[in-house]
Amino acid sequence: MANMGLASALTAVAVAQLIKPTGLYIRTGTWDAGRLIGSGGMPSSHSSGVSALAAYVAAKYGIKTPEFGVSALLGIVVMYDAMNIRRQAGEIAMQVNDLDENVERLSGEHPGLYHKRKRERLKERLGHTPREVLVGALLGAGIGLAGAFVSRNK
């Protein structure tokens, strides 16, 4: 591939996504193929991708370059968003998903008509814990450095 930085970042995302269902299977014995494309979970593929790009750029061009500055800032924004904003949105989704059922239970109408009609729950697994972000960042940095090493030897 002509753009090894992009290839490293995409590889890091793919590896992180492959680890998610495999790790779940090892921990619980349950296979969930949806984790291959879903968000949230261990490790953060967002963090892995941006860290791979930043590590590649740092190794290839140096940390005093504008290219590294852009890639590092992108990484900081993405990882902050994954740990804070998206994680909070997931926690709010859990409460909203349970709200109608709780109201019906309190009113004595459980399960009520509204609860039966409700078709789709809000997505709860959106963001990441700091640990998931850290592991994703370390995974991505390793892949980015490997990509820089490979591109130097070509």
N, C-alpha and C positions, 0 to 999 in steps of 0.2 A: 504494500500500500504506500502511496506517495506521502501521505501525511501520518507519520509514525506517532505523533502526539495524539491525534484523533483515534488512531487504531489502539493505542494503549488505553485511552479513556474508555472506549467502547468494550475492549476486552475486560477491563476491570468491572464494568457494569454487568457484563455477561457472567463473569465468574461469581460475582456477589449474588446474582439472581439464581445461579445454579446451586450455590451453597445453601440458600434459604430452605428449600424443601428437603434437601439432604440432611441438614442439621435438625430440622423438625422430626424427620424420620428416626434419626439416631436417638434423639431425646425421648420421643413418645411412641415410636413404632407406627405412627400415622403418616401416610403419604398424602400430601396436598399439592397436586400439580398446579393449582391456582397461584401458589407462591412463586412459581417461575416468572409470572408476569405482574404480580401484585406489588403494591407498595407496603412499606413498613417491614419490620422484622430484622433479624440478624443475618448478615451485616447490612448496613445501609449501602445500597447500590449507588445512591446519589453521591454520598460521601466518597465512595470508592472511585467513581468516575472523575469527579473534580480533583480529587487528590492525585490520581494517576496523571491527569493533565498537568497539574502544578509541579509534581515531582519530575515529570519528563522535561518540562520547560526549564526548571531550575538546573537539572543536570546538563541539558543541551546548551542553554544560553546563559545561565548564571542567574543569581538572585537579584542582581542590581539592574536587570533589564526591564523595560516596560512590559514585555511579554509575560514575565513572571509576575509582575505586579497585577496585571489583568487577570491572569489565571488564579493567583492567590486570592484576590478579592472575590472573584466568582465563587471560589471554594468556600470562603468564609460565609458569604451570603447564603449559599445553598445549604451548608451544614447548620447554620443558625436557624434557617427556615425549617429544616427537617426536625430539629430538636425542640423547637419552640412553637412556631405558628402551626405547622401541620400536626404536631403531637397534640396540642391543645384542641385543634379542630376534631381530632379523633376522639378525645375524651368527651367533648361536647356531644358528638354524634352518639356515643354510648348512652348518655343521659337522655337525649331526645328519643332514641329508639325505645327506651324503657318508659318514657313519660306517659304515653297513652295507656299502656297496660297498668301502670301504677294508678292513674286517675280512675280507670274503670274498676280496679280492685277496691279503691277507697270508696267509690260511689255504690258498690255492691252490684255492679252490672258486669261482672267479669265472667266469661269473655264477652264483651259487648260487640255491637254491630260494627263500630268503627275499627275495633281491633281486628275483626275478621276481614274487613275490607282492605286493610292496609296491605299493600302488595310488596313494598320494597323498603328494606331498612337502609338507613344511611351507612355509608362505609365507615367503619370504626378504626381499621388498621391503616392509618395514614402516615404518621410520623415515626420518629425513632427516639429511643432513650439515648442518653449521652454515651453509654457503652456501645450501642449498636453503631453510632456515628464514629466513635473512635476505632472500632474494629474495621469498619468500612474504609476509614481514612488510611489506616495502616496497610490494609490489603491493597488499596489503590496506589499508595506511595510505592510499595514494592513492585507492583506491575509497571508503574510509570518509570521507575529507575531501570527496570529490566528492558523496557522499550528503548530508553535512551542508550543503554549499553549495546543493544542489538543494532541500533541505527548508527552508532559510532564505528562498528566493525564492518559496515557494508561499504 
